[in-house]
Amino acid sequence: MSRVVQFLFRRRGGKSWHWTDIVTWAWLAGGLLVMFGPAVWLVGSSFKSPAALAEFPPTILPYVTQKVAVEGYDKPLDLYQVTLADGSKATLAEVRRIGLVSQMIDPRKPGEIIKVNIAQRTAVREMSFATENYSEPFTHFDFVRYLWNSVFVTVTATLITLIVNSMAAFALSKYEFRGRTFAMLLILATLMVPLSVIMVPLYSIVSALGLFNNLWGVILPTVATPTGVFILRQYMLTIPDELIDAARMDKASEWQIYWRIILPLTAPALAVLAIFSVVWRWNDFLWPLIVLSRKELYTLQVGLSVYSGELNVQWHFILAMTVVTMIPVVLVFIFLQRFITTGIAGTGLK
């Protein structure tokens, strides 16, 4: 731990601060704020009540106004720190507000109404976590079904993507045939074709195959990705051809070469593609929205739109379930992050 602290606080100028030390710290602090600030705000806001989310200026932590039960009133009243006319301060409970005047009472002497200008009061706040934002979607909505649909689509699509793309990359990197370069260029050219261009014909094909309102209609059209083929092909070019020749001399079939030699050696690039695929499939919204119209087949991203109505948006549920949807992607990244640098760096070698 001491070595980590020493590394973080080392200075170029020795004991004194060099201007590059200040610029470096400012740059790192700004980057840390930009990258993790929105995530921290999202997690903090997911525990807020609808009233707390509507407050301005917003706060990161979930603060709420303290309430007190007063005799003679059915509901607990909000507590405020009030500056009275004589300059003294008191803690009063608000009964009602009329315009700029708040009618308040002393919780210990509820018989007397005290009129206070709203500018002379400050809410007594406490930290409170609205855990019902997480529990209600699972109990009152079919969120577990949406979660299972997303897991099934993501895992299945990722596995098929790894197999299909690795087979194409193997052929384009290790087999010599006429038109190989043109085929690769054609695959890369499809990166410039947006989904909106092929959406109608793709929908027609899915409907003709009977995959409309079927999770396989979400999975199959996106299993072959030009990005995945390119990453794997570039990595496979770094594998010596002598290994394949030796395997063929040992009478290994092409499938055995692919499965027992190429795939294990391509593990770093496969891990990178797996991370990309999980993020793509898990966060996909437009295509599942087009293919799926039955509510019980919705994925998480489409299911979140249930909380967004025409006249009412339940932001507290949306924020909480957005945090839930982030957890699997973060876990995948944590377990596979060590392959990212190796996999991406290897795609640039030949």
N, C-alpha and C positions, 0 to 999 in steps of 0.2 A: 504493500500500500504506500509506503514511504517513497518507493521509486516512482510510482504513478504521480504522486503529489510533486515530487522533484521535477519530473518531466513536464508537468503542466505549468509549473511556475518558474521554469528556467528562463533566463533573460539573455539576450544577445550581448547586452552591454555589461554583463557581469552583475555587480551589485546594484548598479544604477539602471534606470529604465532607458532603453533605446527607443527611438521613434518607431522603429519597425515592430517592437514589442507592443506598443499601444495600438498600432494599426491592426496587428494580428489579433489581439484580444477583441477589438471593436468588430472586426470582420467575423470572428467566430461567434461572438455574442449575438450579432445581428442574424447570422445564419441559424443559430440555435432558436432564436425567437421566431423567425419566419417558418422554420420547419415544424417545431413542436408547439408553438403558440396556438394555432388553430385546433390541434388535437387536445391540448389541455382545456381550451375553452369548450370544446365539444363535450368532453367527459364531465366537466363541471356543470354545464348547462343541462345535461341529461338528468341531473338530480334536482332540477328546479321545478317548481309548480308553474302552471300557466300564468299566474299573476306575477311571479318573479321573473319570468321570461319577458314580460311586457314592460318591465321597469326600465327607466332611462335616467342616468347612464347605466349600462349593464355591468354586472360583476362576474368575476370568474367563479367564485365560490357560491353555493346555493344559500343565500341569506333570506330569511322571512321575518316579517314583523311579529313580535311576541304578542300573544293573546292572553287575556285574563278572564276568568269567569266572574261575573258580577251578579250579585243577588238582584232579582227582578228582571233580568234579561235572559232570553232563551239561548242566545248564541254568545260565545266568547267575544269580547271586544278587543280591538287593536290598542296596544300601548304606545304612548308617545312621550318624549321628553319635551316639556313645554316651558317656554319663558313667559312668565306672567307679567302683568302690567307694572308691578313694583320691582321688576328685575330679578325676582327669585325664580328658581327652577323647581318644577314638580313633575312627577310621573302620573299622567292622566290617561284615561281610556276614552276612546272616541265613540260616541253614540251614533252620530250622523254628521254628514257634511252638507251644508247648504251654501253653494257658491264658494266664496272665499272665507267663509266662517265655518269653523268646526265646533260642534257642540260636544263638550267633553265632561266627564265626571271623575271624581276621585274614587278609585275602587274601594277605599275604606269608608268613604262617605258618599254613597251613590245618590243621595237625595237631592243634591244641588247641581244644577247645570252650569257649566263654565264655558263661555263663548271665547274662542281663541282664533286669531287669524292664522290661516294655514302656513304662513311664512314664519310663524313663531313656534312651530312644532317640528320635532325630528323623531322619526320612527325608532323605537327600541327594537333592535334586530338581533337575531340569533341564527346560528347555522343549523339548517335542517335539510336532511336528504329525503327527497320524495322517491322512496324505493318503489312505490306503486307504479311509477313510470316503466319499470322493468317487469313487474309481476302481472299487471293487468293485460298487456298484450298476449301473454302466454295463457292466461286464464279465461279472458273474455273474447279473444280473437283467435283465429286459427294460425297463430304465428309458428307453432311447432311444425305444422304441415309445410309452411313456406320455407322454414329452415331445412327440413328434410329434402324438399325439392331442389333447393340450391346446392346442398351437399351432393346429391345424386348427380345433378347436371355437371357440377364442377369436377368431381372426381372422375366420372365416366368420360367426360370430354377431354380432360387432361391426359388420361391414360391412352385414349385413342389418338390424341394429338401427338403424343410422344412416339407411338408406334408408327403412325402414318408418316410423320415428318422425318423420322429417323430412317425409314425405308427409302423414302425419296432422296434424302441426303446421301445415303450409302450408294445408291445407284449413280447419282450425279457426281460423286467424288471419287469412286473407285472403279467405275466401269468406263471403258473407252468406247464411245459410239458416236456416229455422225449426228450432229445437231445437239450435242450435250450443252454447249455454251449457249446456243439459242434457246434451249428449253429453260436454262437457268435465268437468262435475261427475261424470258416471258413470265416466269414465276415472279421475279422481282418487279416486273412492270405492273402486276396486279396490285401492288402496294399503293399505286396512284389511283386506283378505282375505289371510290367511297361506297359505303354500304347503301346509300340512298339511290345509287345508279342501278344496282342489281337487286334492289329490294323487291320490286314487283315480279320479275321472272323467278327469283328465288322463292317467293311466296307461292307462285303458281306451281312450281315443282314440288314443294312441300305439300301443298294441297292435293296435287295429283297422286302423290305417293300415300295419301291417307295419314299423314303425320301431323295434320292440323289438330290442335288441342291434344298434343302428345309431347311429352318431354323429349323424346327422340327427335322431334322436329326442331327443338332448340339445340340439341347436341350435334347432330350430323352435319348440318351445313357449315359449321365453323371448325371442323377438326383439322383440316389442311390449311396451314397458315404459311404464307411466304416468308415471314420473319423467322419462323421456326426452321424451315428448310434451309434458309441462308445461314443461320447460326450453326446448325449441326453440320452442314456441308463444309463450312470453313474450318470447323474444328476437326472434322474427319480427314481433311487434307493434311493435317499434321501427323496422322498415324502412318508409319512407314508401310509401304506396299510390300516389303519383304515379309512382314508378319502374315499377310494374306497369302502370299506365294508359298510360304512354309506350311500354312494350314492346308492349302490345296494339295501340296505334295504328300501330306499325311491323310489324303483322301477325305477331307472335311467337306461337307456340302456347303453351298452358298448360304443356306439358312443357318447352319452351325457357325460359319464365319461371322455372319451378322449377329447372331444371338450370343455367342460365347466370346467373341474377340472385340468386335466393333462396339457393341453396346456398353460393356464394362469400361472400355477405355474412353468412351464418350460421356461418362457419368457427370463430370462438371458441367458440360454444355447442356445435358439433359436436365440437370437441376435448375439451371438458369431458365430454360424453356418451361419447366414445370412451374416456376414462380410466375413467369409472365402469363402462362395459361390460366393458372388459378386466379390471378388478378383480373384477367380479361373475362373469364366466365362468371366469376363471382359478382363482378360489378356490372355485368351486361344488363341493360334495361330495355333498349329499343326492340331488339329482335324477340325476346320472350313476350314483350307486350303485344307484338303483332301476331305471334303464333298461338299464344294461349289466351283464351277468352273465358275458360272455366276457372272460377275462383280457387277451387281446391288444387289446381295445378300451378298457381302462381309461384314464382321464385321470390326471394327476399326483396329484391329491388322493386319488383312490380307490386309485391304485397305492401310495401311501405306507402304506396300511393293510396291505400285504403284510408289512411289517416289524413289525407289531403282532399277535402271536399270543395265544392264550388263556393260555399259561403263560410266554411270553417276549416281551419288547418290546425290539427292537434300537434303542435310543435314539440310538446314534452314527450309524446310517444315516438315521434319521428327521430328526435335526437337520441333517445334511449336505445331504440332499435338500430340506429346507425352505429352506435358504439358496439352493439352485439355483432353486427355484420362485419365490423373491422377486426374482431378477435381472430377468426380463422386465418385471414390474410397475414396478420402480424405473426401468428404462430408459424405459418409456413415460411415466412421470411426469416424468422429467428433460426429455425432448424436448417435452412438451406443457404443462409447468407455466406457461409464460408466457401461455397462453390461459385459465387457470383463473379468475383474478381478473376478466378482461374478460368471460368468458362468464357467470359467475355474477352479476356486477354488472349485466350487460345484461338478465338475466331479470326484474329488478325494475322495469324502465322500461316506459313505454307511450307 
